[in-house]
Amino acid sequence: MQPSSNISLLPYNTFGLPAKAAHFVEIQSVEELQLALQWGFEPVLILGGGSNILFTRDWPGLVVRNTIRGIEVVRRFKRRVWVRAGGGTVWHDFVRWAVQHSFGGVENLSLIPGSVGAAPVQNIGAYGVELKDIFVALEAVELASGRRRRFGRAECRFGYRDSIFKQAEKGRYCITSVTFSLSLAGHRLNTAYGDLQKTLASMGISAPTIADVSEAVVRIRSSKLPDPAVTGNCGSFFKNPEVTRPVLTNIQRTHPAVPHFDLPDGRVKIPAGWLIEQCGWKGKRVGNTGCYEKQALVLVNHGGATGAEVQALAWAIIAAVERQFGIRLEAEVNIL
Ligand SMILES: Cc1cc2nc3c(=O)[nH]c(=O)nc-3n(C[C@H](O)[C@H](O)[C@H](O)COP(=O)(O)OP(=O)(O)OC[C@H]3O[C@@H](n4cnc5c(N)ncnc54)[C@H](O)[C@@H]3O)c2cc1C
């Protein structure tokens, strides 16, 4: 295993943005990772599928692409099973594997791009399920020391598209494997989302299986989100803002139909896509970038865009929403 120099990262990020890594390596095991860390190139960036990264500049140190694969059952209980997957496993391959084995809990997270190792970083979520709902523990390697460390659930401090790996421990670990708890029997399917119910009904299914839910999610996502292989994007660019009730009441004066969801702490979540749409950005094109025509939350690369262009578009959208609604949107995507 040898590092390569001056490598284009364009094929390694789903936005399809140009950036270069001074040094680059693909690792297939913890031992290879530990060896690469001994080369001493700094700073180190751990890359999975590149589906949640906006490169605005070249990376001056070492980019480590995690391709530690493998899925195995590590414990079997009466009604549940613990499954460990390598951090470099493609997330949807893991979901497909679970569905094929009739292991439940992960089916709503079908077709989310990226790797297993990145999934805890932002506690990925979709259609009423989050990674934390099935999470047991993860193994990681500290980049500074090369030492292995296990993180339990509480230590990860999962939040909405958030964890300790986006906060205090940001950029300090490579997640090498994740262990999940999946149901063997008595699956508790989560089909409350309106879109999911409609799609299952259109498939003629009234008593869905895990595989049916997975298939419905795949259909919805394929019809709503741009395929990164065709149009560069990173999915939702912004988080949905969580605001206090007086902020909502204020917006309701001018927009009585503002969609919102109650949170357990008394605050409310407002869809960022709706706010952006009200500001007239949906489907708008600026140079080589733009706001996706079917979902304002998704910023796209129409071809030939740079990271700086996408970032400028994001800042313009943040400013517009803040002017009109007094809410400052926060990026979900990691801007580098
Ligand atoms: C079309 C589309 C739809 C999407 N839909 C959703 C969705 O529904 N829900 C959702 O939550 N997300 C969604 N995303 C975002 C993205 O898929 C997830 O955030 C995913 O987990 C990113 O995985 P990745 O391997 O591509 O991470 P990368 O983009 O490679 O990395 C993301 C961040 O994690 C760090 N990282 C990566 N791997 C590791 C590791 N092994 N150890 C430590 N740090 C690491 C990186 O340094 C970086 O900071 C979508 C993206 C796209 C393009």
The ligand as a Tripos MOL2 file, in Angstrom:
@<TRIPOS>MOLECULE
LIG
   53    58     1     0     0
SMALL
NO_CHARGES

@<TRIPOS>ATOM
      1 C1        -29.1410   11.9910   -3.3080 C.3       1 LIG1
      2 C2        -28.7750   12.0360   -1.8460 C.ar      1 LIG1
      3 C3        -29.7360   11.7590   -0.8870 C.ar      1 LIG1
      4 C4        -29.4190   11.7850    0.4740 C.ar      1 LIG1
      5 N1        -30.3830   11.4860    1.3730 N.ar      1 LIG1
      6 C5        -30.1040   11.4820    2.7030 C.ar      1 LIG1
      7 C6        -31.1140   11.1480    3.6580 C.ar      1 LIG1
      8 O1        -32.2530   10.8300    3.3210 O.2       1 LIG1
      9 N2        -30.7860   11.1730    4.9590 N.ar      1 LIG1
     10 C7        -29.5210   11.4960    5.3900 C.ar      1 LIG1
     11 O2        -29.3030   11.5000    6.6130 O.2       1 LIG1
     12 N3        -28.5520   11.8080    4.5020 N.ar      1 LIG1
     13 C8        -28.8000   11.8140    3.1790 C.ar      1 LIG1
     14 N4        -27.8240   12.1300    2.2670 N.ar      1 LIG1
     15 C9        -26.4860   12.5190    2.7540 C.3       1 LIG1
     16 C10       -25.4580   11.3560    2.7710 C.3       1 LIG1
     17 O3        -25.8880   10.3000    1.9830 O.3       1 LIG1
     18 C11       -25.1860   10.8520    4.1850 C.3       1 LIG1
     19 O4        -24.7620   11.9040    5.0120 O.3       1 LIG1
     20 C12       -24.1290    9.7480    4.2150 C.3       1 LIG1
     21 O5        -24.0630    9.1690    5.4950 O.3       1 LIG1
     22 C13       -22.7540   10.2480    3.8140 C.3       1 LIG1
     23 O6        -21.9300    9.1130    3.6570 O.3       1 LIG1
     24 P1        -20.5740    9.1970    2.8510 P.3       1 LIG1
     25 O7        -19.8680    7.8970    3.0570 O.co2     1 LIG1
     26 O8        -20.8100    9.5990    1.4650 O.co2     1 LIG1
     27 O9        -19.8310   10.3450    3.6660 O.3       1 LIG1
     28 P2        -18.7770   11.3900    3.0970 P.3       1 LIG1
     29 O10       -19.4890   12.4060    2.2790 O.co2     1 LIG1
     30 O11       -17.6240   10.7080    2.4950 O.co2     1 LIG1
     31 O12       -18.3220   12.0800    4.4620 O.3       1 LIG1
     32 C14       -19.2230   12.8650    5.2180 C.3       1 LIG1
     33 C15       -18.5330   13.3020    6.5230 C.3       1 LIG1
     34 O13       -18.2850   12.1590    7.3220 O.3       1 LIG1
     35 C16       -16.8770   11.9780    7.5280 C.3       1 LIG1
     36 N5        -16.6420   10.5470    7.4000 N.ar      1 LIG1
     37 C17       -16.8830    9.7580    6.3230 C.ar      1 LIG1
     38 N6        -16.5880    8.4810    6.6020 N.ar      1 LIG1
     39 C18       -16.1380    8.4670    7.8810 C.ar      1 LIG1
     40 C19       -15.6570    7.4440    8.7520 C.ar      1 LIG1
     41 N7        -15.5720    6.1760    8.3720 N.pl3     1 LIG1
     42 N8        -15.2500    7.7950    9.9990 N.ar      1 LIG1
     43 C20       -15.3150    9.0850   10.4280 C.ar      1 LIG1
     44 N9        -15.7670   10.0970    9.6450 N.ar      1 LIG1
     45 C21       -16.1680    9.7810    8.3900 C.ar      1 LIG1
     46 C22       -16.1830   12.7830    6.4490 C.3       1 LIG1
     47 O14       -14.8940   13.1900    6.8370 O.3       1 LIG1
     48 C23       -17.1600   13.9500    6.2970 C.3       1 LIG1
     49 O15       -16.9600   14.9010    7.3070 O.3       1 LIG1
     50 C24       -28.1070   12.1110    0.8890 C.ar      1 LIG1
     51 C25       -27.1250   12.3830   -0.0800 C.ar      1 LIG1
     52 C26       -27.4590   12.3400   -1.4390 C.ar      1 LIG1
     53 C27       -26.3950   12.6030   -2.4660 C.3       1 LIG1
@<TRIPOS>BOND
     1     1     2 1
     2     2     3 ar
     3     2    52 ar
     4     3     4 ar
     5     4     5 ar
     6     4    50 ar
     7     5     6 ar
     8     6     7 ar
     9     6    13 1
    10     7     8 2
    11     7     9 ar
    12     9    10 ar
    13    10    11 2
    14    10    12 ar
    15    12    13 ar
    16    13    14 ar
    17    14    15 1
    18    14    50 ar
    19    15    16 1
    20    16    17 1
    21    16    18 1
    22    18    19 1
    23    18    20 1
    24    20    21 1
    25    20    22 1
    26    22    23 1
    27    23    24 1
    28    24    25 2
    29    24    26 1
    30    24    27 1
    31    27    28 1
    32    28    29 2
    33    28    30 1
    34    28    31 1
    35    31    32 1
    36    32    33 1
    37    33    34 1
    38    33    48 1
    39    34    35 1
    40    35    36 1
    41    35    46 1
    42    36    37 ar
    43    36    45 ar
    44    37    38 ar
    45    38    39 ar
    46    39    40 ar
    47    39    45 ar
    48    40    41 1
    49    40    42 ar
    50    42    43 ar
    51    43    44 ar
    52    44    45 ar
    53    46    47 1
    54    46    48 1
    55    48    49 1
    56    50    51 ar
    57    51    52 ar
    58    52    53 1
@<TRIPOS>SUBSTRUCTURE
     1 LIG1         1 GROUP 0 **** ****
